[in-house]
Amino acid sequence: MRDMTKKFLEDAFAGESMAHMKYLIFADEAERKGLKKLANLFRAIAHAEFVHARNHYRELGKIYQELKDNVQQCIDGETFEINEMYPVYNTVAQFQQEKGAERSTKYAWEAEKIHAEMYKLAKALVEKNEDYPAGKIYICPVCGHTVENEAPEKCPVCGTSKKMYIEFSV
């Protein structure tokens, strides 16, 4: 692929990905305000943006046939966030006394550490042609703390109650 086309597809992937996330956030806000049909509109169009992002990512050759290569992308991304991105973002937020930004970057940083370990295990298992062992994964809706099998009584990062955790199960 030529450089300009590649750059434009990468930019389009980033833009579509951001739109997807924004629309899901807006859907949650509309739902909280009782506007279910508006929330549905946001979710539907968010899915369209996901389709666009997936198509761009596929054309960039970033979706691999080997699952271990896709998982490695996840490990690489989480490791970058842990070792380079969030330490710097958090330090700047502290320096500039931006308490909200400091809190949100700290929350994400702590969750990414867990995610990296989960993906490392997933890769080792995929290489042996085995599935991930956790049937349930719980996410704290405030900070993103992630845990398998059972949520803690209180989130160790932000103190959110167990009953607030969101369950993802198969």
C-alpha positions in Angstrom: 0.0 0.0 0.0 1.3 3.5 -0.9 2.3 5.7 2.0 -0.4 8.4 1.5 -3.2 5.8 1.3 -1.9 4.0 4.4 -1.7 7.3 6.3 -5.3 8.2 5.3 -6.6 4.8 6.2 -4.9 5.0 9.6 -6.4 8.4 10.2 -9.8 7.1 9.0 -9.5 4.2 11.4 -8.7 6.5 14.3 -11.6 8.8 13.5 -14.1 6.0 13.0 -12.9 4.4 16.3 -13.3 7.7 18.2 -16.8 8.2 16.7 -17.8 4.7 17.7 -16.8 5.3 21.3 -18.3 8.8 21.5 -21.6 7.5 20.2 -21.7 4.7 22.8 -21.0 7.3 25.5 -23.7 9.5 24.2 -26.1 6.5 24.2 -25.4 5.8 27.9 -26.2 9.5 28.6 -29.4 9.4 26.6 -30.4 6.2 28.3 -29.8 7.7 31.8 -32.1 10.6 30.8 -34.9 8.2 29.7 -34.5 8.8 26.0 -34.4 5.2 24.9 -34.9 5.8 21.2 -32.2 8.4 21.0 -29.9 5.9 22.8 -30.9 3.3 20.2 -30.0 5.8 17.4 -26.6 6.4 19.0 -25.9 2.7 19.4 -27.0 1.9 15.9 -24.8 4.5 14.3 -21.9 3.5 16.7 -22.1 0.1 15.2 -21.9 1.5 11.7 -18.7 3.4 12.8 -17.4 0.1 14.1 -18.0 -1.5 10.7 -16.1 1.4 9.0 -13.2 1.1 11.5 -13.0 -2.7 11.0 -13.0 -2.4 7.2 -10.1 0.2 7.4 -8.2 -2.0 9.9 -8.6 -5.0 7.6 -7.4 -3.1 4.6 -4.4 -2.0 6.6 -3.5 -5.7 7.0 -3.8 -5.5 10.8 -6.2 -8.4 11.4 -4.2 -11.5 11.4 -5.2 -15.1 10.7 -3.2 -16.3 13.7 -5.0 -15.3 16.9 -1.7 -15.2 18.7 -0.7 -12.3 16.5 -3.9 -10.4 17.2 -3.4 -11.0 21.0 0.2 -9.8 20.6 -1.1 -6.5 19.3 -3.1 -6.2 22.5 -0.1 -7.0 24.6 2.0 -4.4 22.7 -0.7 -1.7 23.1 -1.3 -2.4 26.8 2.5 -2.4 27.5 2.9 0.9 25.7 0.1 2.4 27.8 1.6 1.0 31.0 5.3 1.9 30.4 5.1 5.1 28.3 1.7 6.7 27.8 0.0 6.8 31.1 3.1 7.5 33.3 3.7 10.6 31.2 0.0 11.7 31.0 -0.4 11.2 34.7 2.8 13.2 35.5 1.7 16.1 33.3 -1.8 16.1 34.9 -0.2 16.2 38.4 2.2 18.9 37.3 -0.6 21.0 35.9 -2.8 20.3 38.9 -5.6 18.8 36.8 -7.1 16.5 39.4 -9.8 15.0 37.1 -7.2 14.1 34.4 -4.8 12.8 37.1 -7.6 10.5 38.4 -8.7 9.3 35.0 -5.2 8.5 33.8 -4.4 6.7 37.1 -7.6 4.6 36.8 -6.8 3.6 33.2 -3.1 3.0 34.1 -4.1 0.6 36.9 -6.6 -1.3 34.6 -4.1 -1.6 31.8 -1.7 -3.4 34.0 -4.3 -6.1 34.6 -5.3 -6.2 31.0 -1.6 -6.8 29.9 -1.3 -9.8 32.2 -4.7 -11.2 31.0 -3.6 -10.9 27.4 -0.2 -12.6 28.1 -2.0 -15.6 29.6 -4.4 -15.5 26.6 -1.5 -15.6 24.1 0.1 -18.5 25.9 -3.2 -20.4 25.8 -3.9 -19.6 22.2 -0.5 -20.9 21.3 -1.5 -24.2 22.8 -4.9 -24.0 21.0 -6.7 -23.5 24.3 -9.4 -21.0 25.2 -9.2 -18.4 28.0 -10.2 -20.0 31.3 -12.4 -17.2 32.9 -16.1 -17.7 32.2 -16.8 -14.4 33.9 -15.0 -11.1 33.8 -16.1 -8.1 35.9 -15.4 -4.5 35.0 -15.7 -1.6 37.4 -17.8 1.1 35.7 -16.0 3.9 37.4 -12.3 3.1 36.9 -12.2 0.0 34.6 -10.7 -2.3 37.2 -10.9 -5.8 35.7 -11.2 -9.1 37.6 -12.1 -12.6 36.7 -14.7 -14.9 38.2 -16.0 -12.7 41.0 -16.0 -9.0 41.7 -14.4 -7.8 44.9 -16.6 -6.3 47.7 -15.1 -2.9 46.9 -13.0 -1.9 43.9 -9.3 -1.7 45.1 -8.7 1.3 42.8 -11.7 3.6 43.3 -13.8 2.0 46.1 -16.9 1.3 44.0 -19.3 -1.4 45.4 -19.3 -4.9 44.1 -22.9 -4.6 43.0 -21.9 -1.9 40.5 -19.4 -4.1 38.6 -20.5 -5.1 35.1 -20.4 -8.8 34.3 -19.2 -10.2 31.0 -19.8 -13.9 30.8 -20.1 -16.8 28.3 
